[in-house]
C-alpha cells in the first residue's frame, strides 16, 4: 500500500530558497545512502553500457576533467 505524500511538506514554502535546496539535498543523501534500494531504470543501465563500450573502444578520445575545467574557467574569465 502506497502512502499519500504531502507535497511539499508543511513549512517547506516558508524556507528560503537556499534552505529548500539544503533540505532537498539532505533528503537525497538519505535516499542515496540506501543505494541498493534505489531503482535504476533499464535505459540508464543500457546508456551506461553504451558509454563504457565507447570509452573502451577509444580510451584516449576524450579530455581530462582538468582540461575541461581549465577551458571553462578561461571562458568564464573572458565574460567578466
Backbone as XML, in Angstrom:
<?xml version="1.0"?>
<chain id="A" units="angstrom">
  <residue number="1" name="UNK">
    <atom name="N" x="0.836" y="-1.181" z="0.000"/>
    <atom name="CA" x="0.000" y="0.000" z="0.000"/>
    <atom name="C" x="0.882" y="1.246" z="0.000"/>
  </residue>
  <residue number="2" name="UNK">
    <atom name="N" x="0.684" y="2.107" z="-0.967"/>
    <atom name="CA" x="1.482" y="3.331" z="-1.041"/>
    <atom name="C" x="0.920" y="4.390" z="-0.106"/>
  </residue>
  <residue number="3" name="UNK">
    <atom name="N" x="1.825" y="5.162" z="0.455"/>
    <atom name="CA" x="1.422" y="6.275" z="1.312"/>
    <atom name="C" x="1.163" y="7.507" z="0.464"/>
  </residue>
  <residue number="4" name="UNK">
    <atom name="N" x="0.203" y="8.287" z="0.865"/>
    <atom name="CA" x="-0.019" y="9.577" z="0.221"/>
    <atom name="C" x="1.017" y="10.536" z="0.782"/>
  </residue>
  <residue number="5" name="UNK">
    <atom name="N" x="1.759" y="11.147" z="-0.108"/>
    <atom name="CA" x="2.817" y="12.059" z="0.320"/>
    <atom name="C" x="2.360" y="13.485" z="0.111"/>
  </residue>
  <residue number="6" name="UNK">
    <atom name="N" x="2.414" y="14.234" z="1.181"/>
    <atom name="CA" x="2.050" y="15.644" z="1.111"/>
    <atom name="C" x="3.177" y="16.369" z="0.399"/>
  </residue>
  <residue number="7" name="UNK">
    <atom name="N" x="2.859" y="17.163" z="-0.590"/>
    <atom name="CA" x="3.878" y="17.796" z="-1.410"/>
    <atom name="C" x="3.640" y="19.282" z="-1.455"/>
  </residue>
  <residue number="8" name="UNK">
    <atom name="N" x="4.492" y="20.123" z="-1.039"/>
    <atom name="CA" x="5.679" y="19.876" z="-0.213"/>
    <atom name="C" x="5.289" y="19.684" z="1.252"/>
  </residue>
  <residue number="9" name="UNK">
    <atom name="N" x="6.245" y="19.254" z="2.077"/>
    <atom name="CA" x="5.918" y="19.055" z="3.494"/>
    <atom name="C" x="5.592" y="20.394" z="4.169"/>
  </residue>
  <residue number="10" name="UNK">
    <atom name="N" x="4.835" y="20.346" z="5.252"/>
    <atom name="CA" x="4.483" y="21.584" z="5.956"/>
    <atom name="C" x="5.732" y="22.388" z="6.312"/>
  </residue>
  <residue number="11" name="UNK">
    <atom name="N" x="5.673" y="23.691" z="6.090"/>
    <atom name="CA" x="6.769" y="24.588" z="6.418"/>
    <atom name="C" x="7.788" y="24.767" z="5.317"/>
  </residue>
  <residue number="12" name="UNK">
    <atom name="N" x="7.732" y="23.929" z="4.294"/>
    <atom name="CA" x="8.724" y="23.999" z="3.225"/>
    <atom name="C" x="8.694" y="25.356" z="2.516"/>
  </residue>
  <residue number="13" name="UNK">
    <atom name="N" x="7.502" y="25.862" z="2.225"/>
    <atom name="CA" x="7.390" y="27.124" z="1.493"/>
    <atom name="C" x="7.875" y="28.325" z="2.302"/>
  </residue>
  <residue number="14" name="UNK">
    <atom name="N" x="7.961" y="28.172" z="3.601"/>
    <atom name="CA" x="8.453" y="29.273" z="4.434"/>
    <atom name="C" x="9.981" y="29.324" z="4.481"/>
  </residue>
  <residue number="15" name="UNK">
    <atom name="N" x="10.637" y="28.282" z="4.014"/>
    <atom name="CA" x="12.103" y="28.260" z="3.985"/>
    <atom name="C" x="12.610" y="29.168" z="2.870"/>
  </residue>
  <residue number="16" name="UNK">
    <atom name="N" x="13.827" y="29.671" z="3.024"/>
    <atom name="CA" x="14.460" y="30.410" z="1.938"/>
    <atom name="C" x="14.810" y="29.416" z="0.828"/>
  </residue>
  <residue number="17" name="UNK">
    <atom name="N" x="15.099" y="29.923" z="-0.350"/>
    <atom name="CA" x="15.477" y="29.036" z="-1.452"/>
    <atom name="C" x="16.703" y="28.213" z="-1.073"/>
  </residue>
  <residue number="18" name="UNK">
    <atom name="N" x="17.698" y="28.846" z="-0.446"/>
    <atom name="CA" x="18.890" y="28.092" z="-0.031"/>
    <atom name="C" x="18.539" y="26.986" z="0.962"/>
  </residue>
  <residue number="19" name="UNK">
    <atom name="N" x="17.640" y="27.281" z="1.892"/>
    <atom name="CA" x="17.226" y="26.263" z="2.860"/>
    <atom name="C" x="16.454" y="25.134" z="2.167"/>
  </residue>
  <residue number="20" name="UNK">
    <atom name="N" x="15.637" y="25.483" z="1.188"/>
    <atom name="CA" x="14.912" y="24.456" z="0.436"/>
    <atom name="C" x="15.886" y="23.548" z="-0.299"/>
  </residue>
  <residue number="21" name="UNK">
    <atom name="N" x="16.905" y="24.136" z="-0.902"/>
    <atom name="CA" x="17.916" y="23.343" z="-1.604"/>
    <atom name="C" x="18.640" y="22.422" z="-0.618"/>
  </residue>
  <residue number="22" name="UNK">
    <atom name="N" x="19.019" y="22.957" z="0.536"/>
    <atom name="CA" x="19.683" y="22.143" z="1.556"/>
    <atom name="C" x="18.776" y="20.996" z="2.010"/>
  </residue>
  <residue number="23" name="UNK">
    <atom name="N" x="17.488" y="21.271" z="2.158"/>
    <atom name="CA" x="16.525" y="20.260" z="2.573"/>
    <atom name="C" x="16.448" y="19.135" z="1.541"/>
  </residue>
  <residue number="24" name="UNK">
    <atom name="N" x="16.309" y="19.523" z="0.281"/>
    <atom name="CA" x="16.220" y="18.526" z="-0.786"/>
    <atom name="C" x="17.516" y="17.726" z="-0.870"/>
  </residue>
  <residue number="25" name="UNK">
    <atom name="N" x="18.662" y="18.385" z="-0.716"/>
    <atom name="CA" x="19.948" y="17.680" z="-0.742"/>
    <atom name="C" x="20.026" y="16.674" z="0.400"/>
  </residue>
  <residue number="26" name="UNK">
    <atom name="N" x="19.563" y="17.076" z="1.582"/>
    <atom name="CA" x="19.579" y="16.162" z="2.729"/>
    <atom name="C" x="18.670" y="14.958" z="2.482"/>
  </residue>
  <residue number="27" name="UNK">
    <atom name="N" x="17.512" y="15.197" z="1.861"/>
    <atom name="CA" x="16.623" y="14.080" z="1.522"/>
    <atom name="C" x="17.303" y="13.124" z="0.558"/>
  </residue>
  <residue number="28" name="UNK">
    <atom name="N" x="17.927" y="13.691" z="-0.472"/>
    <atom name="CA" x="18.590" y="12.832" z="-1.458"/>
    <atom name="C" x="19.712" y="12.023" z="-0.814"/>
  </residue>
  <residue number="29" name="UNK">
    <atom name="N" x="20.473" y="12.635" z="0.080"/>
    <atom name="CA" x="21.564" y="11.912" z="0.743"/>
    <atom name="C" x="21.022" y="10.736" z="1.552"/>
  </residue>
  <residue number="30" name="UNK">
    <atom name="N" x="19.855" y="10.926" z="2.177"/>
    <atom name="CA" x="19.236" y="9.819" z="2.929"/>
    <atom name="C" x="18.831" y="8.693" z="1.990"/>
  </residue>
  <residue number="31" name="UNK">
    <atom name="N" x="18.288" y="9.064" z="0.839"/>
    <atom name="CA" x="17.883" y="8.046" z="-0.140"/>
    <atom name="C" x="19.113" y="7.348" z="-0.707"/>
  </residue>
  <residue number="32" name="UNK">
    <atom name="N" x="20.104" y="8.119" z="-1.111"/>
    <atom name="CA" x="21.304" y="7.563" z="-1.739"/>
    <atom name="C" x="22.094" y="6.675" z="-0.785"/>
  </residue>
  <residue number="33" name="UNK">
    <atom name="N" x="21.952" y="6.887" z="0.507"/>
    <atom name="CA" x="22.654" y="6.050" z="1.483"/>
    <atom name="C" x="22.160" y="4.605" z="1.417"/>
  </residue>
  <residue number="34" name="UNK">
    <atom name="N" x="20.956" y="4.417" z="0.870"/>
    <atom name="CA" x="20.403" y="3.064" z="0.698"/>
    <atom name="C" x="20.448" y="2.719" z="-0.792"/>
  </residue>
  <residue number="35" name="UNK">
    <atom name="N" x="21.623" y="2.809" z="-1.382"/>
    <atom name="CA" x="21.757" y="2.689" z="-2.836"/>
    <atom name="C" x="21.204" y="1.395" z="-3.406"/>
  </residue>
  <residue number="36" name="UNK">
    <atom name="N" x="21.222" y="0.322" z="-2.644"/>
    <atom name="CA" x="20.675" y="-0.939" z="-3.155"/>
    <atom name="C" x="19.156" y="-0.893" z="-3.308"/>
  </residue>
  <residue number="37" name="UNK">
    <atom name="N" x="18.512" y="0.047" z="-2.629"/>
    <atom name="CA" x="17.055" y="0.190" z="-2.709"/>
    <atom name="C" x="16.619" y="1.173" z="-3.799"/>
  </residue>
  <residue number="38" name="UNK">
    <atom name="N" x="17.571" y="1.903" z="-4.378"/>
    <atom name="CA" x="17.233" y="2.902" z="-5.398"/>
    <atom name="C" x="17.086" y="2.197" z="-6.745"/>
  </residue>
  <residue number="39" name="UNK">
    <atom name="N" x="15.897" y="2.258" z="-7.329"/>
    <atom name="CA" x="15.706" y="1.588" z="-8.619"/>
    <atom name="C" x="16.464" y="2.300" z="-9.731"/>
  </residue>
  <residue number="40" name="UNK">
    <atom name="N" x="17.058" y="1.510" z="-10.610"/>
    <atom name="CA" x="17.778" y="2.055" z="-11.765"/>
    <atom name="C" x="17.035" y="1.598" z="-13.021"/>
  </residue>
  <residue number="41" name="UNK">
    <atom name="N" x="16.460" y="2.548" z="-13.769"/>
    <atom name="CA" x="15.731" y="2.148" z="-14.976"/>
    <atom name="C" x="16.645" y="1.419" z="-15.959"/>
  </residue>
  <residue number="42" name="UNK">
    <atom name="N" x="16.063" y="0.496" z="-16.697"/>
    <atom name="CA" x="16.830" y="-0.290" z="-17.656"/>
    <atom name="C" x="17.522" y="0.597" z="-18.688"/>
  </residue>
  <residue number="43" name="UNK">
    <atom name="N" x="16.875" y="1.699" z="-19.082"/>
    <atom name="CA" x="17.503" y="2.562" z="-20.089"/>
    <atom name="C" x="18.742" y="3.249" z="-19.529"/>
  </residue>
  <residue number="44" name="UNK">
    <atom name="N" x="18.807" y="3.470" z="-18.210"/>
    <atom name="CA" x="20.027" y="4.014" z="-17.595"/>
    <atom name="C" x="21.159" y="2.995" z="-17.710"/>
  </residue>
  <residue number="45" name="UNK">
    <atom name="N" x="20.840" y="1.742" z="-17.397"/>
    <atom name="CA" x="21.845" y="0.684" z="-17.484"/>
    <atom name="C" x="22.359" y="0.548" z="-18.924"/>
  </residue>
  <residue number="46" name="UNK">
    <atom name="N" x="21.433" y="0.604" z="-19.874"/>
    <atom name="CA" x="21.817" y="0.492" z="-21.288"/>
    <atom name="C" x="22.715" y="1.659" z="-21.694"/>
  </residue>
  <residue number="47" name="UNK">
    <atom name="N" x="22.399" y="2.863" z="-21.222"/>
    <atom name="CA" x="23.225" y="4.025" z="-21.550"/>
    <atom name="C" x="24.610" y="3.903" z="-20.931"/>
  </residue>
  <residue number="48" name="UNK">
    <atom name="N" x="24.692" y="3.429" z="-19.704"/>
    <atom name="CA" x="25.997" y="3.219" z="-19.071"/>
    <atom name="C" x="26.816" y="2.184" z="-19.832"/>
  </residue>
  <residue number="49" name="UNK">
    <atom name="N" x="26.157" y="1.101" z="-20.246"/>
    <atom name="CA" x="26.855" y="0.077" z="-21.034"/>
    <atom name="C" x="27.371" y="0.663" z="-22.349"/>
  </residue>
  <residue number="50" name="UNK">
    <atom name="N" x="26.535" y="1.490" z="-23.001"/>
    <atom name="CA" x="26.932" y="2.103" z="-24.268"/>
    <atom name="C" x="28.142" y="3.011" z="-24.077"/>
  </residue>
  <residue number="51" name="UNK">
    <atom name="N" x="28.091" y="3.833" z="-23.035"/>
    <atom name="CA" x="29.203" y="4.761" z="-22.785"/>
    <atom name="C" x="30.481" y="4.020" z="-22.407"/>
  </residue>
  <residue number="52" name="UNK">
    <atom name="N" x="30.362" y="2.964" z="-21.621"/>
    <atom name="CA" x="31.535" y="2.181" z="-21.247"/>
    <atom name="C" x="32.159" y="1.536" z="-22.475"/>
  </residue>
  <residue number="53" name="UNK">
    <atom name="N" x="31.328" y="0.980" z="-23.343"/>
    <atom name="CA" x="31.839" y="0.369" z="-24.574"/>
    <atom name="C" x="32.524" y="1.408" z="-25.453"/>
  </residue>
  <residue number="54" name="UNK">
    <atom name="N" x="31.938" y="2.599" z="-25.531"/>
    <atom name="CA" x="32.536" y="3.686" z="-26.322"/>
    <atom name="C" x="33.903" y="4.076" z="-25.755"/>
  </residue>
  <residue number="55" name="UNK">
    <atom name="N" x="33.979" y="4.174" z="-24.437"/>
    <atom name="CA" x="35.249" y="4.514" z="-23.787"/>
    <atom name="C" x="36.287" y="3.417" z="-24.021"/>
  </residue>
  <residue number="56" name="UNK">
    <atom name="N" x="35.879" y="2.169" z="-23.847"/>
    <atom name="CA" x="36.818" y="1.062" z="-24.012"/>
    <atom name="C" x="37.327" y="0.952" z="-25.447"/>
  </residue>
  <residue number="57" name="UNK">
    <atom name="N" x="36.504" y="1.361" z="-26.416"/>
    <atom name="CA" x="36.912" y="1.317" z="-27.826"/>
    <atom name="C" x="37.927" y="2.412" z="-28.149"/>
  </residue>
  <residue number="58" name="UNK">
    <atom name="N" x="37.856" y="3.540" z="-27.439"/>
    <atom name="CA" x="38.772" y="4.660" z="-27.711"/>
    <atom name="C" x="39.036" y="5.422" z="-26.416"/>
  </residue>
  <residue number="59" name="UNK">
    <atom name="N" x="39.823" y="4.852" z="-25.495"/>
    <atom name="CA" x="40.026" y="5.482" z="-24.180"/>
    <atom name="C" x="40.716" y="6.841" z="-24.224"/>
  </residue>
  <residue number="60" name="UNK">
    <atom name="N" x="41.428" y="7.143" z="-25.306"/>
    <atom name="CA" x="42.124" y="8.434" z="-25.391"/>
    <atom name="C" x="41.327" y="9.481" z="-26.164"/>
  </residue>
  <residue number="61" name="UNK">
    <atom name="N" x="40.107" y="9.183" z="-26.547"/>
    <atom name="CA" x="39.316" y="10.098" z="-27.380"/>
    <atom name="C" x="38.820" y="11.319" z="-26.607"/>
  </residue>
  <residue number="62" name="UNK">
    <atom name="N" x="38.629" y="11.194" z="-25.329"/>
    <atom name="CA" x="38.088" y="12.304" z="-24.537"/>
    <atom name="C" x="39.172" y="13.196" z="-23.980"/>
  </residue>
  <residue number="63" name="UNK">
    <atom name="N" x="38.729" y="14.130" z="-23.135"/>
    <atom name="CA" x="39.669" y="15.023" z="-22.464"/>
    <atom name="C" x="39.535" y="14.841" z="-20.964"/>
  </residue>
  <residue number="64" name="UNK">
    <atom name="N" x="40.582" y="15.151" z="-20.247"/>
    <atom name="CA" x="40.550" y="15.024" z="-18.788"/>
    <atom name="C" x="39.677" y="16.135" z="-18.204"/>
  </residue>
  <residue number="65" name="UNK">
    <atom name="N" x="39.216" y="15.896" z="-16.983"/>
    <atom name="CA" x="38.444" y="16.908" z="-16.286"/>
    <atom name="C" x="39.266" y="18.187" z="-16.136"/>
  </residue>
  <residue number="66" name="UNK">
    <atom name="N" x="40.543" y="18.049" z="-15.870"/>
    <atom name="CA" x="41.397" y="19.220" z="-15.686"/>
    <atom name="C" x="41.404" y="20.100" z="-16.944"/>
  </residue>
  <residue number="67" name="UNK">
    <atom name="N" x="41.453" y="19.473" z="-18.128"/>
    <atom name="CA" x="41.424" y="20.230" z="-19.382"/>
    <atom name="C" x="40.074" y="20.930" z="-19.578"/>
  </residue>
  <residue number="68" name="UNK">
    <atom name="N" x="39.009" y="20.208" z="-19.321"/>
    <atom name="CA" x="37.672" y="20.785" z="-19.476"/>
    <atom name="C" x="37.488" y="21.933" z="-18.495"/>
  </residue>
  <residue number="69" name="UNK">
    <atom name="N" x="37.878" y="21.730" z="-17.247"/>
    <atom name="CA" x="37.739" y="22.771" z="-16.229"/>
    <atom name="C" x="38.534" y="24.015" z="-16.608"/>
  </residue>
  <residue number="70" name="UNK">
    <atom name="N" x="39.761" y="23.836" z="-17.078"/>
    <atom name="CA" x="40.591" y="24.976" z="-17.473"/>
    <atom name="C" x="39.923" y="25.753" z="-18.601"/>
  </residue>
  <residue number="71" name="UNK">
    <atom name="N" x="39.354" y="25.059" z="-19.579"/>
    <atom name="CA" x="38.647" y="25.733" z="-20.671"/>
    <atom name="C" x="37.429" y="26.494" z="-20.166"/>
  </residue>
  <residue number="72" name="UNK">
    <atom name="N" x="36.676" y="25.885" z="-19.267"/>
    <atom name="CA" x="35.502" y="26.556" z="-18.713"/>
    <atom name="C" x="35.892" y="27.804" z="-17.927"/>
  </residue>
  <residue number="73" name="UNK">
    <atom name="N" x="36.929" y="27.680" z="-17.122"/>
    <atom name="CA" x="37.381" y="28.837" z="-16.337"/>
    <atom name="C" x="37.871" y="29.961" z="-17.250"/>
  </residue>
  <residue number="74" name="UNK">
    <atom name="N" x="38.588" y="29.620" z="-18.303"/>
    <atom name="CA" x="39.068" y="30.624" z="-19.247"/>
    <atom name="C" x="37.900" y="31.302" z="-19.947"/>
  </residue>
  <residue number="75" name="UNK">
    <atom name="N" x="36.905" y="30.521" z="-20.322"/>
    <atom name="CA" x="35.725" y="31.067" z="-20.991"/>
    <atom name="C" x="34.959" y="32.005" z="-20.049"/>
  </residue>
  <residue number="76" name="UNK">
    <atom name="N" x="34.804" y="31.615" z="-18.810"/>
    <atom name="CA" x="34.117" y="32.460" z="-17.835"/>
    <atom name="C" x="34.907" y="33.732" z="-17.550"/>
  </residue>
  <residue number="77" name="UNK">
    <atom name="N" x="36.214" y="33.629" z="-17.494"/>
    <atom name="CA" x="37.053" y="34.799" z="-17.224"/>
    <atom name="C" x="36.919" y="35.825" z="-18.355"/>
  </residue>
  <residue number="78" name="UNK">
    <atom name="N" x="36.753" y="35.352" z="-19.596"/>
    <atom name="CA" x="36.612" y="36.262" z="-20.733"/>
    <atom name="C" x="35.286" y="37.007" z="-20.688"/>
  </residue>
  <residue number="79" name="UNK">
    <atom name="N" x="34.279" y="36.452" z="-20.047"/>
    <atom name="CA" x="32.949" y="37.080" z="-19.955"/>
    <atom name="C" x="32.890" y="38.176" z="-18.927"/>
  </residue>
  <residue number="80" name="UNK">
    <atom name="N" x="33.828" y="38.186" z="-18.019"/>
    <atom name="CA" x="33.803" y="39.163" z="-16.914"/>
    <atom name="C" x="34.420" y="40.454" z="-17.304"/>
  </residue>
</chain>
